[in-house]
Amino acid sequence: MKKRILSARWAVLPLLLLLTACDPYRTNPRPQPEPSPKEVEGYAPVYASPEDAAKITATDVRPIEKGGKIYVKGNMLYQVEVGKGIHVINISDGANPQKVKFIHVTGAQEMSIMDNYLYTNHMNDLVVLNIADINNVQLVDRVSGMFHLVDPSLPPDSGWFECIDASKGVVVGWELKTLYKPVCRKN
Amino acid sequence: MKSLKYIALILLAAFAVSCDKANQTASPTAAGFDNNGGTGQGGSLARFTIAQKHLYVVDDKKLHVYSLANASSPKLTSTQPIGEDIETIYSYKDKLFIGSQNSMYIYSISDAGHPDKLGEASHVRACDPVVADDTVAYVTVRGGNNCGGTTNAMYVYDVKNLLNPSQRNVITMDSPWGLGMAGNRLFVCQGSNGLAIYDISNRYYPSLKQRLYDDTYYDVIPYNGMLICMVQGGMLLYELKSDGQILKLAKISG
């Protein structure tokens, strides 16, 4: 009889341990008591490899995948590829827009232009790119860590979000999408 | 710099008021490959804006100001807390309109390096880009899980008294995102519920003229006789015809 009680206790202990070990919210905010919605608009992480995250350069055009904010100056139209860079498109013929280049800037979310200089965010650094020659974009200045634009652990707004999966790389941004039964929530 | 921006605004206004003339003078080629001077234009969802040779950046709580006196080497001139859940910044003349999840803030940039708070208008908790001119500010508030609240509407504020913006109208919407104004037209993106086009001859009482359902619309920039829309998966370009018609030009995606 005594032996049976003991073994029951021993069975409970690893179970408890297992429960805490598998707590999926330990690295993320605890969810609210309210149940996870079946379908909701929310943020999902955008990932990059650490090597990729460091470089800033003009590369060949690429498909728009997670099209972000837009900017126009003269005949050139720009669209942020959320967390990855900036598409450069010539719209001198509006009926036949032509992609010109893709500027690789990890963490990019925002941009603005004055004269020949494009200002954008490389994660939380303000970077200045000389775009006088769009084929040879040059990084000319950097103001480090001044603002809080990209949080690699939490999305920009409160609400449900897709939990981070570290095996996919470093988080370089967040994109809005439809989430199905999200688990993580920022309060 | 300042005068360049005024000229751009005047051109824009002139275009919208008298599309005929503007279309002849402000054809896309007239703008040219203008990489040599001035600034361009961003959407209403932007957190970066350039005015008075300064770059204004809002993150979730603060406004950071960089002098672009030397454009290749920005210098931080000030940082100040604005509020919580800041989302957008819009500049008009010597003013900044900053949208947060529960307020619209108005700042003076007469002293460009050191913005000075003038007024504030609170509203229900929601996501809220702003566009404005001398008399009016339009704020769209979109409810939902991420934005808080359930209200979907456009608030119309009288901003003639910048110290005390007063609410003049509220227009119920389906799911308003970004918006843009040009002359007497106001374009409001409503996600999958289309792009709503309002006549704003009477600034405080916009009247719905047309609604486009070509795509899922998130933000819009009226520019040089074109309407540039941020849509699902890319961008959509329209030509704003002289007779008020809107002609779909191309979709940029993939």
HADDOCK unambig.tbl for C-alpha pairs under 7 A between the chains (distance, minus, plus):
assign (segid A and resid 41 and name CA) (segid B and resid 145 and name CA) 6.86 0.50 0.50
assign (segid A and resid 41 and name CA) (segid B and resid 146 and name CA) 6.87 0.50 0.50
assign (segid A and resid 42 and name CA) (segid B and resid 146 and name CA) 6.01 0.50 0.50
assign (segid A and resid 63 and name CA) (segid B and resid 254 and name CA) 4.46 0.50 0.50
assign (segid A and resid 64 and name CA) (segid B and resid 233 and name CA) 6.65 0.50 0.50
assign (segid A and resid 64 and name CA) (segid B and resid 234 and name CA) 6.17 0.50 0.50
assign (segid A and resid 64 and name CA) (segid B and resid 253 and name CA) 5.70 0.50 0.50
assign (segid A and resid 64 and name CA) (segid B and resid 254 and name CA) 4.89 0.50 0.50
assign (segid A and resid 65 and name CA) (segid B and resid 233 and name CA) 6.29 0.50 0.50
assign (segid A and resid 65 and name CA) (segid B and resid 254 and name CA) 6.63 0.50 0.50
assign (segid A and resid 66 and name CA) (segid B and resid 233 and name CA) 6.41 0.50 0.50
assign (segid A and resid 67 and name CA) (segid B and resid 233 and name CA) 5.69 0.50 0.50
assign (segid A and resid 67 and name CA) (segid B and resid 234 and name CA) 5.18 0.50 0.50
assign (segid A and resid 69 and name CA) (segid B and resid 43 and name CA) 6.98 0.50 0.50
assign (segid A and resid 69 and name CA) (segid B and resid 46 and name CA) 6.87 0.50 0.50
assign (segid A and resid 70 and name CA) (segid B and resid 42 and name CA) 6.00 0.50 0.50
assign (segid A and resid 70 and name CA) (segid B and resid 43 and name CA) 5.98 0.50 0.50
assign (segid A and resid 70 and name CA) (segid B and resid 230 and name CA) 6.64 0.50 0.50
assign (segid A and resid 71 and name CA) (segid B and resid 41 and name CA) 5.64 0.50 0.50
assign (segid A and resid 71 and name CA) (segid B and resid 42 and name CA) 4.29 0.50 0.50
assign (segid A and resid 71 and name CA) (segid B and resid 43 and name CA) 6.52 0.50 0.50
assign (segid A and resid 72 and name CA) (segid B and resid 40 and name CA) 5.42 0.50 0.50
assign (segid A and resid 72 and name CA) (segid B and resid 41 and name CA) 5.32 0.50 0.50
assign (segid A and resid 72 and name CA) (segid B and resid 42 and name CA) 6.44 0.50 0.50
assign (segid A and resid 73 and name CA) (segid B and resid 34 and name CA) 6.93 0.50 0.50
assign (segid A and resid 73 and name CA) (segid B and resid 39 and name CA) 6.75 0.50 0.50
assign (segid A and resid 73 and name CA) (segid B and resid 40 and name CA) 4.00 0.50 0.50
assign (segid A and resid 73 and name CA) (segid B and resid 41 and name CA) 6.34 0.50 0.50
assign (segid A and resid 74 and name CA) (segid B and resid 31 and name CA) 5.45 0.50 0.50
assign (segid A and resid 74 and name CA) (segid B and resid 32 and name CA) 5.94 0.50 0.50
assign (segid A and resid 74 and name CA) (segid B and resid 33 and name CA) 5.54 0.50 0.50
assign (segid A and resid 74 and name CA) (segid B and resid 34 and name CA) 4.71 0.50 0.50
assign (segid A and resid 75 and name CA) (segid B and resid 28 and name CA) 6.96 0.50 0.50
assign (segid A and resid 75 and name CA) (segid B and resid 31 and name CA) 6.94 0.50 0.50
assign (segid A and resid 75 and name CA) (segid B and resid 32 and name CA) 6.21 0.50 0.50
assign (segid A and resid 75 and name CA) (segid B and resid 33 and name CA) 5.40 0.50 0.50
assign (segid A and resid 75 and name CA) (segid B and resid 34 and name CA) 6.93 0.50 0.50
assign (segid A and resid 92 and name CA) (segid B and resid 28 and name CA) 5.88 0.50 0.50
assign (segid A and resid 92 and name CA) (segid B and resid 29 and name CA) 6.36 0.50 0.50
assign (segid A and resid 94 and name CA) (segid B and resid 237 and name CA) 6.84 0.50 0.50
assign (segid A and resid 94 and name CA) (segid B and resid 249 and name CA) 6.10 0.50 0.50
assign (segid A and resid 94 and name CA) (segid B and resid 250 and name CA) 6.89 0.50 0.50
assign (segid A and resid 95 and name CA) (segid B and resid 249 and name CA) 4.55 0.50 0.50
assign (segid A and resid 95 and name CA) (segid B and resid 250 and name CA) 5.21 0.50 0.50
assign (segid A and resid 96 and name CA) (segid B and resid 250 and name CA) 6.68 0.50 0.50
assign (segid A and resid 110 and name CA) (segid B and resid 46 and name CA) 6.69 0.50 0.50
assign (segid A and resid 110 and name CA) (segid B and resid 47 and name CA) 6.49 0.50 0.50
assign (segid A and resid 110 and name CA) (segid B and resid 48 and name CA) 6.24 0.50 0.50
assign (segid A and resid 111 and name CA) (segid B and resid 48 and name CA) 6.28 0.50 0.50
assign (segid A and resid 112 and name CA) (segid B and resid 48 and name CA) 6.30 0.50 0.50
assign (segid A and resid 112 and name CA) (segid B and resid 49 and name CA) 6.42 0.50 0.50
assign (segid A and resid 112 and name CA) (segid B and resid 50 and name CA) 6.97 0.50 0.50
assign (segid A and resid 113 and name CA) (segid B and resid 39 and name CA) 5.47 0.50 0.50
assign (segid A and resid 113 and name CA) (segid B and resid 40 and name CA) 6.22 0.50 0.50
assign (segid A and resid 114 and name CA) (segid B and resid 37 and name CA) 6.90 0.50 0.50
assign (segid A and resid 114 and name CA) (segid B and resid 38 and name CA) 5.39 0.50 0.50
assign (segid A and resid 114 and name CA) (segid B and resid 39 and name CA) 4.47 0.50 0.50
assign (segid A and resid 115 and name CA) (segid B and resid 35 and name CA) 6.18 0.50 0.50
assign (segid A and resid 115 and name CA) (segid B and resid 36 and name CA) 5.17 0.50 0.50
assign (segid A and resid 115 and name CA) (segid B and resid 37 and name CA) 4.28 0.50 0.50
assign (segid A and resid 115 and name CA) (segid B and resid 38 and name CA) 5.15 0.50 0.50
assign (segid A and resid 115 and name CA) (segid B and resid 39 and name CA) 6.40 0.50 0.50
assign (segid A and resid 116 and name CA) (segid B and resid 35 and name CA) 5.82 0.50 0.50
assign (segid A and resid 116 and name CA) (segid B and resid 36 and name CA) 5.94 0.50 0.50
assign (segid A and resid 117 and name CA) (segid B and resid 71 and name CA) 6.83 0.50 0.50
assign (segid A and resid 117 and name CA) (segid B and resid 72 and name CA) 6.61 0.50 0.50
assign (segid A and resid 128 and name CA) (segid B and resid 72 and name CA) 6.52 0.50 0.50
assign (segid A and resid 132 and name CA) (segid B and resid 35 and name CA) 6.83 0.50 0.50
assign (segid A and resid 140 and name CA) (segid B and resid 72 and name CA) 6.57 0.50 0.50
assign (segid A and resid 141 and name CA) (segid B and resid 72 and name CA) 6.75 0.50 0.50
assign (segid A and resid 141 and name CA) (segid B and resid 73 and name CA) 6.01 0.50 0.50
assign (segid A and resid 147 and name CA) (segid B and resid 59 and name CA) 6.32 0.50 0.50
assign (segid A and resid 148 and name CA) (segid B and resid 59 and name CA) 5.54 0.50 0.50
assign (segid A and resid 148 and name CA) (segid B and resid 60 and name CA) 6.98 0.50 0.50
assign (segid A and resid 149 and name CA) (segid B and resid 59 and name CA) 5.41 0.50 0.50
assign (segid A and resid 157 and name CA) (segid B and resid 85 and name CA) 6.97 0.50 0.50
assign (segid A and resid 157 and name CA) (segid B and resid 146 and name CA) 6.31 0.50 0.50
assign (segid A and resid 158 and name CA) (segid B and resid 146 and name CA) 5.82 0.50 0.50
assign (segid A and resid 159 and name CA) (segid B and resid 145 and name CA) 5.83 0.50 0.50
assign (segid A and resid 159 and name CA) (segid B and resid 146 and name CA) 4.63 0.50 0.50
assign (segid A and resid 160 and name CA) (segid B and resid 146 and name CA) 6.83 0.50 0.50
